[in-house]
Amino acid sequence: MTSNIVYQGNLRVKNTHLKSGNTFLTDAPTDNKGKGEAFSPTDTVATALASCMMTIMGILAEREEINLVNTEANITKTMASDPRRISKIEVQFTFPENYEDKTKKKLEKAALTCPVLQSLHPDIEKDIQFIYPS
């Protein structure tokens, strides 16, 4: 088993990673009867995409001694209503330095091999941007 979840009431779920014991809460979003006081389950999907891409770039960066410290990602999730589902995920990576073109291509290629990205339904629009300082 990977995780355990327990419904806490009031549309809140406690999620526990079994190996580490780490936990996080999810709440229903405000547009679906919730208070929106924590990530919604669909927020975690969108966030997992960026986190996975960042992790895969980090593996490459450690191997090739590329500094990724302070690289940031901003995520925007768009929902469709009928059926209710994620219709679009936008991820904007902002890097701390302007790498050589060869390094940029390696990082971007690595990010696009992320297992979460490969697992998302093809109907979900994915807008991935890589931004480097001038």
C-alpha positions as CSV (number, residue, x, y, z in Angstrom):
1,M,0.0,0.0,0.0
2,T,1.1,3.5,-0.7
3,S,-1.3,5.6,1.3
4,N,-4.3,5.7,3.6
5,I,-7.1,8.3,3.5
6,V,-9.7,9.0,6.2
7,Y,-12.8,11.1,5.7
8,Q,-12.8,13.7,8.5
9,G,-16.3,15.1,7.8
10,N,-17.3,18.5,6.4
11,L,-15.8,17.5,3.0
12,R,-12.3,17.1,4.4
13,V,-10.0,14.1,3.9
14,K,-6.8,13.3,5.7
15,N,-4.2,11.7,3.4
16,T,-1.3,9.7,4.9
17,H,1.8,8.5,3.1
18,L,2.4,5.1,4.8
19,K,6.1,4.9,4.4
20,S,6.9,8.3,5.8
21,G,3.9,9.1,7.9
22,N,3.6,12.5,6.2
23,T,0.0,13.8,5.9
24,F,-1.9,16.5,4.1
25,L,-5.5,17.5,4.0
26,T,-7.8,18.0,1.1
27,D,-11.1,19.9,1.1
28,A,-13.8,20.3,-1.5
29,P,-13.4,23.5,-3.4
30,T,-15.6,26.5,-2.9
31,D,-17.3,25.9,-6.3
32,N,-18.3,22.4,-5.2
33,K,-19.9,22.9,-1.8
34,G,-16.6,23.1,0.1
35,K,-14.8,25.7,2.2
36,G,-11.6,25.6,0.1
37,E,-9.4,25.7,3.2
38,A,-6.9,23.2,1.7
39,F,-5.9,21.7,-1.6
40,S,-8.8,20.1,-3.4
41,P,-8.2,16.6,-4.9
42,T,-8.0,18.1,-8.4
43,D,-5.5,20.8,-7.1
44,T,-3.3,17.9,-5.9
45,V,-3.4,16.4,-9.4
46,A,-2.3,19.7,-11.0
47,T,0.3,20.3,-8.3
48,A,1.6,16.7,-8.7
49,L,2.2,17.4,-12.4
50,A,4.5,20.3,-11.6
51,S,6.2,18.5,-8.7
52,C,6.9,15.5,-10.8
53,M,8.3,17.6,-13.7
54,M,10.5,19.4,-11.2
55,T,11.7,16.2,-9.6
56,I,12.6,14.7,-13.0
57,M,14.5,17.9,-13.9
58,G,16.2,17.7,-10.5
59,I,17.4,14.1,-11.2
60,L,19.0,15.4,-14.4
61,A,20.4,18.5,-12.7
62,E,22.1,16.5,-9.9
63,R,23.6,14.1,-12.5
64,E,24.9,17.0,-14.7
65,E,25.6,19.5,-11.9
66,I,23.1,22.1,-13.0
67,N,21.9,24.5,-10.3
68,L,18.1,24.3,-10.1
69,V,17.9,25.7,-6.5
70,N,15.1,28.3,-6.4
71,T,13.5,27.2,-9.6
72,E,9.8,27.8,-9.1
73,A,6.6,26.6,-10.7
74,N,3.2,28.3,-10.8
75,I,0.2,26.1,-11.5
76,T,-3.2,27.1,-12.8
77,K,-5.9,24.5,-13.0
78,T,-9.1,25.0,-15.0
79,M,-12.2,22.9,-14.4
80,A,-14.9,21.9,-16.9
81,S,-18.5,21.5,-15.7
82,D,-20.1,18.8,-17.8
83,P,-18.7,16.4,-16.8
84,R,-16.9,18.0,-13.9
85,R,-13.2,17.3,-14.6
86,I,-9.9,19.0,-15.1
87,S,-9.9,20.6,-18.5
88,K,-6.6,22.4,-18.5
89,I,-3.4,22.6,-16.4
90,E,-0.9,25.4,-16.9
91,V,2.5,25.1,-15.5
92,Q,5.0,28.0,-15.7
93,F,8.5,27.2,-14.6
94,T,10.8,30.1,-13.7
95,F,14.5,29.3,-13.5
96,P,17.1,31.1,-11.4
97,E,19.6,31.5,-14.3
98,N,19.7,31.6,-18.1
99,Y,21.4,28.2,-19.0
100,E,23.1,27.4,-22.3
101,D,20.6,26.3,-25.0
102,K,21.9,22.7,-24.7
103,T,21.1,22.7,-21.0
104,K,17.6,24.2,-21.5
105,K,16.7,21.6,-24.1
106,K,17.9,18.8,-21.7
107,L,15.8,20.2,-18.8
108,E,12.7,20.7,-20.9
109,K,13.0,17.2,-22.5
110,A,13.4,15.7,-19.0
111,A,10.4,17.6,-17.7
112,L,8.2,16.3,-20.5
113,T,9.0,12.7,-19.7
114,C,7.5,13.0,-16.2
115,P,5.2,10.0,-15.4
116,V,2.4,12.2,-14.2
117,L,2.3,14.0,-17.5
118,Q,2.3,10.7,-19.3
119,S,-0.5,9.5,-17.1
120,L,-2.9,12.4,-17.6
121,H,-5.8,11.9,-20.0
122,P,-5.1,13.3,-23.5
123,D,-8.3,15.5,-23.3
124,I,-6.7,17.6,-20.5
125,E,-5.0,20.5,-22.2
126,K,-1.5,21.0,-20.9
127,D,0.3,24.4,-21.3
128,I,3.9,24.0,-20.1
129,Q,6.1,27.1,-20.1
130,F,9.8,27.4,-19.3
131,I,11.0,30.9,-18.4
132,Y,14.6,31.9,-18.1
133,P,16.0,35.3,-17.0
134,S,17.4,37.4,-19.8
